[in-house]
Amino acid sequence: MVMHYYKILLEENISLRNDLNTARTYVEGYGLKKTNSTIGAILLLVANVGVGFGVNLLTASQTWPGLATLFSVRLHGTPSIQTR
């Protein structure tokens, strides 16, 4: 009789370990996705600011600086700032 309860206890213990491992995997996956989405949002913000500057320069009758800003964002992903 004791062996019967021991076997049930072991099966429940194994089931709980599997559930715990599954929960840990979900938590790790959520953390990774959250980090990746934060990085993506920051990069998108930087790119949009560069595009905004390029469009602003184009509409201000400064064609060359506007095009240079837009192409630098398109080629490199972030605007390149040059000082004279």
N, CA and C atoms as an extended XYZ file, in Angstrom:
252
Properties=species:S:1:pos:R:3:atomname:S:1:resname:S:1:resid:I:1 pbc="F F F"
N         0.814       -1.186        0.000 N   MET     1
C         0.000        0.000        0.000 CA  MET     1
C         0.864        1.259        0.000 C   MET     1
N         1.935        1.238        0.775 N   VAL     2
C         2.837        2.385        0.841 CA  VAL     2
C         3.492        2.603       -0.519 C   VAL     2
N         3.855        1.551       -1.219 N   MET     3
C         4.478        1.668       -2.539 CA  MET     3
C         3.502        2.296       -3.539 C   MET     3
N         2.238        1.991       -3.407 N   HIS     4
C         1.228        2.570       -4.290 CA  HIS     4
C         1.192        4.094       -4.125 C   HIS     4
N         1.160        4.573       -2.887 N   TYR     5
C         1.132        6.015       -2.644 CA  TYR     5
C         2.456        6.668       -3.044 C   TYR     5
N         3.541        5.948       -2.860 N   TYR     6
C         4.850        6.464       -3.252 CA  TYR     6
C         4.907        6.667       -4.767 C   TYR     6
N         4.363        5.717       -5.522 N   LYS     7
C         4.337        5.831       -6.969 CA  LYS     7
C         3.475        7.012       -7.403 C   LYS     7
N         2.342        7.211       -6.786 N   ILE     8
C         1.473        8.352       -7.094 CA  ILE     8
C         2.195        9.666       -6.782 C   ILE     8
N         2.877        9.699       -5.650 N   LEU     9
C         3.625       10.884       -5.257 CA  LEU     9
C         4.730       11.202       -6.262 C   LEU     9
N         5.440       10.181       -6.726 N   LEU    10
C         6.487       10.393       -7.727 CA  LEU    10
C         5.913       10.913       -9.047 C   LEU    10
N         4.796       10.362       -9.486 N   GLU    11
C         4.173       10.816      -10.726 CA  GLU    11
C         3.723       12.274      -10.625 C   GLU    11
N         3.166       12.650       -9.487 N   GLU    12
C         2.755       14.042       -9.292 CA  GLU    12
C         3.965       14.969       -9.242 C   GLU    12
N         5.034       14.499       -8.634 N   ASN    13
C         6.259       15.291       -8.554 CA  ASN    13
C         6.825       15.533       -9.955 C   ASN    13
N         6.837       14.505      -10.784 N   ILE    14
C         7.333       14.639      -12.157 CA  ILE    14
C         6.448       15.598      -12.949 C   ILE    14
N         5.147       15.481      -12.758 N   SER    15
C         4.217       16.376      -13.441 CA  SER    15
C         4.438       17.831      -13.028 C   SER    15
N         4.651       18.073      -11.746 N   LEU    16
C         4.904       19.436      -11.270 CA  LEU    16
C         6.221       19.984      -11.810 C   LEU    16
N         7.241       19.160      -11.902 N   ARG    17
C         8.521       19.602      -12.469 CA  ARG    17
C         8.353       19.995      -13.934 C   ARG    17
N         7.597       19.195      -14.683 N   ASN    18
C         7.354       19.524      -16.086 CA  ASN    18
C         6.597       20.841      -16.220 C   ASN    18
N         5.582       21.039      -15.382 N   ASP    19
C         4.829       22.292      -15.421 CA  ASP    19
C         5.714       23.481      -15.060 C   ASP    19
N         6.586       23.301      -14.083 N   LEU    20
C         7.491       24.378      -13.677 CA  LEU    20
C         8.469       24.709      -14.794 C   LEU    20
N         9.011       23.688      -15.454 N   ASN    21
C         9.931       23.925      -16.567 CA  ASN    21
C         9.224       24.627      -17.719 C   ASN    21
N         7.985       24.259      -17.981 N   THR    22
C         7.207       24.917      -19.036 CA  THR    22
C         6.985       26.384      -18.695 C   THR    22
N         6.638       26.664      -17.452 N   ALA    23
C         6.411       28.049      -17.023 CA  ALA    23
C         7.702       28.860      -17.122 C   ALA    23
N         8.827       28.284      -16.726 N   ARG    24
C        10.113       28.987      -16.832 CA  ARG    24
C        10.451       29.296      -18.284 C   ARG    24
N        10.171       28.365      -19.172 N   THR    25
C        10.437       28.577      -20.593 CA  THR    25
C         9.596       29.725      -21.125 C   THR    25
N         8.320       29.783      -20.746 N   TYR    26
C         7.457       30.881      -21.180 CA  TYR    26
C         7.960       32.221      -20.657 C   TYR    26
N         8.408       32.256      -19.413 N   VAL    27
C         8.898       33.498      -18.817 CA  VAL    27
C        10.169       33.955      -19.528 C   VAL    27
N        11.084       33.041      -19.813 N   GLU    28
C        12.311       33.403      -20.531 CA  GLU    28
C        11.989       33.903      -21.936 C   GLU    28
N        11.071       33.250      -22.612 N   GLY    29
C        10.670       33.681      -23.949 CA  GLY    29
C        10.030       35.057      -23.936 C   GLY    29
N         9.199       35.323      -22.934 N   TYR    30
C         8.576       36.635      -22.810 CA  TYR    30
C         9.628       37.711      -22.578 C   TYR    30
N        10.596       37.425      -21.721 N   GLY    31
C        11.657       38.402      -21.455 CA  GLY    31
C        12.466       38.717      -22.700 C   GLY    31
N        12.762       37.698      -23.491 N   LEU    32
C        13.522       37.896      -24.722 CA  LEU    32
C        12.722       38.728      -25.719 C   LEU    32
N        11.448       38.419      -25.890 N   LYS    33
C        10.607       39.189      -26.807 CA  LYS    33
C        10.474       40.633      -26.348 C   LYS    33
N        10.366       40.836      -25.047 N   LYS    34
C        10.238       42.195      -24.520 CA  LYS    34
C        11.501       42.997      -24.802 C   LYS    34
N        12.656       42.386      -24.624 N   THR    35
C        13.922       43.056      -24.909 CA  THR    35
C        14.042       43.376      -26.385 C   THR    35
N        13.707       42.415      -27.240 N   ASN    36
C        13.800       42.637      -28.680 CA  ASN    36
C        12.838       43.727      -29.132 C   ASN    36
N        11.654       43.784      -28.578 N   SER    37
C        10.695       44.814      -28.988 CA  SER    37
C        11.147       46.193      -28.529 C   SER    37
N        11.794       46.289      -27.381 N   THR    38
C        12.316       47.574      -26.910 CA  THR    38
C        13.420       48.070      -27.828 C   THR    38
N        14.328       47.186      -28.195 N   ILE    39
C        15.422       47.563      -29.094 CA  ILE    39
C        14.860       47.979      -30.453 C   ILE    39
N        13.895       47.251      -30.960 N   GLY    40
C        13.274       47.589      -32.234 CA  GLY    40
C        12.579       48.945      -32.188 C   GLY    40
N        11.920       49.248      -31.096 N   ALA    41
C        11.232       50.533      -30.965 CA  ALA    41
C        12.230       51.686      -30.943 C   ALA    41
N        13.348       51.501      -30.267 N   ILE    42
C        14.373       52.550      -30.211 CA  ILE    42
C        14.967       52.778      -31.597 C   ILE    42
N        15.286       51.700      -32.308 N   LEU    43
C        15.837       51.848      -33.657 CA  LEU    43
C        14.834       52.498      -34.603 C   LEU    43
N        13.566       52.159      -34.487 N   LEU    44
C        12.535       52.776      -35.313 CA  LEU    44
C        12.419       54.271      -35.015 C   LEU    44
N        12.501       54.636      -33.753 N   LEU    45
C        12.449       56.043      -33.377 CA  LEU    45
C        13.609       56.815      -33.988 C   LEU    45
N        14.816       56.258      -33.910 N   VAL    46
C        15.994       56.923      -34.483 CA  VAL    46
C        15.834       57.088      -35.992 C   VAL    46
N        15.359       56.057      -36.666 N   ALA    47
C        15.174       56.139      -38.112 CA  ALA    47
C        14.104       57.164      -38.471 C   ALA    47
N        13.011       57.212      -37.726 N   ASN    48
C        11.944       58.172      -38.019 CA  ASN    48
C        12.389       59.610      -37.790 C   ASN    48
N        13.214       59.835      -36.796 N   VAL    49
C        13.733       61.187      -36.564 CA  VAL    49
C        14.603       61.607      -37.744 C   VAL    49
N        15.449       60.708      -38.238 N   GLY    50
C        16.287       61.025      -39.402 CA  GLY    50
C        15.459       61.314      -40.634 C   GLY    50
N        14.425       60.525      -40.863 N   VAL    51
C        13.544       60.757      -42.012 CA  VAL    51
C        12.826       62.097      -41.844 C   VAL    51
N        12.395       62.388      -40.641 N   GLY    52
C        11.733       63.673      -40.393 CA  GLY    52
C        12.643       64.853      -40.688 C   GLY    52
N        13.902       64.770      -40.266 N   PHE    53
C        14.847       65.836      -40.575 CA  PHE    53
C        15.052       65.960      -42.081 C   PHE    53
N        15.157       64.830      -42.768 N   GLY    54
C        15.356       64.871      -44.222 CA  GLY    54
C        14.177       65.500      -44.933 C   GLY    54
N        12.967       65.135      -44.551 N   VAL    55
C        11.773       65.717      -45.171 CA  VAL    55
C        11.681       67.196      -44.843 C   VAL    55
N        12.013       67.559      -43.625 N   ASN    56
C        11.990       68.965      -43.237 CA  ASN    56
C        12.975       69.769      -44.074 C   ASN    56
N        14.160       69.241      -44.289 N   LEU    57
C        15.150       69.956      -45.099 CA  LEU    57
C        14.722       70.023      -46.564 C   LEU    57
N        14.080       68.968      -47.060 N   LEU    58
C        13.607       68.990      -48.448 CA  LEU    58
C        12.515       70.031      -48.656 C   LEU    58
N        11.625       70.160      -47.700 N   THR    59
C        10.523       71.120      -47.846 CA  THR    59
C        10.962       72.535      -47.530 C   THR    59
N        12.155       72.721      -46.999 N   ALA    60
C        12.672       74.056      -46.699 CA  ALA    60
C        13.557       74.554      -47.833 C   ALA    60
N        13.407       73.996      -49.032 N   SER    61
C        14.160       74.384      -50.229 CA  SER    61
C        15.657       74.151      -50.071 C   SER    61
N        16.043       73.185      -49.279 N   GLN    62
C        17.446       72.799      -49.154 CA  GLN    62
C        17.545       71.354      -49.630 C   GLN    62
N        17.582       71.183      -50.924 N   THR    63
C        17.471       69.855      -51.518 CA  THR    63
C        18.639       68.959      -51.146 C   THR    63
N        19.872       69.433      -51.294 N   TRP    64
C        21.028       68.557      -51.070 CA  TRP    64
C        21.123       68.046      -49.623 C   TRP    64
N        21.031       68.895      -48.588 N   PRO    65
C        21.096       68.338      -47.223 CA  PRO    65
C        19.948       67.381      -46.917 C   PRO    65
N        18.757       67.670      -47.453 N   GLY    66
C        17.621       66.776      -47.223 CA  GLY    66
C        17.826       65.417      -47.843 C   GLY    66
N        18.288       65.396      -49.097 N   LEU    67
C        18.555       64.113      -49.763 CA  LEU    67
C        19.677       63.357      -49.063 C   LEU    67
N        20.717       64.081      -48.644 N   ALA    68
C        21.833       63.419      -47.956 CA  ALA    68
C        21.367       62.782      -46.656 C   ALA    68
N        20.503       63.476      -45.919 N   THR    69
C        19.986       62.923      -44.668 CA  THR    69
C        19.120       61.703      -44.926 C   THR    69
N        18.242       61.783      -45.925 N   LEU    70
C        17.366       60.655      -46.232 CA  LEU    70
C        18.170       59.442      -46.690 C   LEU    70
N        19.177       59.665      -47.538 N   PHE    71
C        19.964       58.527      -48.024 CA  PHE    71
C        20.851       57.939      -46.935 C   PHE    71
N        21.343       58.768      -46.015 N   SER    72
C        22.167       58.216      -44.941 CA  SER    72
C        21.320       57.361      -44.009 C   SER    72
N        20.072       57.751      -43.791 N   VAL    73
C        19.180       56.939      -42.956 CA  VAL    73
C        18.854       55.648      -43.680 C   VAL    73
N        18.617       55.716      -44.962 N   ARG    74
C        18.241       54.533      -45.730 CA  ARG    74
C        19.399       53.547      -45.823 C   ARG    74
N        20.626       54.048      -45.991 N   LEU    75
C        21.773       53.163      -46.166 CA  LEU    75
C        22.297       52.616      -44.839 C   LEU    75
N        22.318       53.433      -43.809 N   HIS    76
C        22.956       53.040      -42.553 CA  HIS    76
C        21.986       52.743      -41.432 C   HIS    76
N        20.763       53.150      -41.574 N   GLY    77
C        19.786       52.896      -40.527 CA  GLY    77
C        19.678       54.015      -39.515 C   GLY    77
N        20.732       54.836      -39.392 N   THR    78
C        20.689       55.972      -38.498 CA  THR    78
C        21.278       57.155      -39.245 C   THR    78
N        20.866       58.364      -38.924 N   PRO    79
C        21.386       59.521      -39.643 CA  PRO    79
C        22.842       59.788      -39.273 C   PRO    79
N        23.596       60.244      -40.251 N   SER    80
C        24.972       60.634      -39.977 CA  SER    80
C        25.006       62.148      -39.913 C   SER    80
N        25.577       62.686      -38.860 N   ILE    81
C        25.633       64.128      -38.666 CA  ILE    81
C        27.053       64.577      -38.972 C   ILE    81
N        27.149       65.500      -39.899 N   GLN    82
C        28.459       66.034      -40.268 CA  GLN    82
C        28.515       67.497      -39.854 C   GLN    82
N        29.621       67.894      -39.251 N   THR    83
C        29.804       69.288      -38.879 CA  THR    83
C        30.805       69.913      -39.821 C   THR    83
N        30.648       71.201      -40.040 N   ARG    84
C        31.566       71.902      -40.949 CA  ARG    84
C        32.638       72.603      -40.181 C   ARG    84
